[in-house]
Amino acid sequence: MKPVILLVGRLPGVVETVARALGDLPVEWLGAHDRAEVIRQLDTEPAIACVVIGAGLDDQLRGELVGVIAARRPDITIHLKDRASGPGGMAGFARQVVEIVVPDLRPR
């Protein structure tokens, strides 16, 4: 079973764009755009390895999501993308996170 990476972002095409750009990674991508979707994904997908939260969401929502994720799934890591790299930086950031989080991809 492939590890699942939950991408949370404001832009609807972010999951498809990242999945296409990072198709070489042995993971499955899930997406969420709001609190309710994040909760649903956390409650229904036990294989989530980590959560990557995009910078397009406002800080209040990002903070709330961190709290919700940590409370529901303390076993997974949460990674917040910076704003400086812009929307185009999401795939690169997600790649770095996956390469650290997924055991088979860690540098030896």
Secondary structure, DSSP 4 states (H G I P E B T S, - for coil): ---EEEEE-SSTTHHHHHHHHTTTSS-EEEEE-SHHHHHHHHHH-TTEEEEEE-TTS-HHHHHHHHHHHHHH-TTSEEEE--STT-GGGHHHHHHHHHHHHSGGGS--
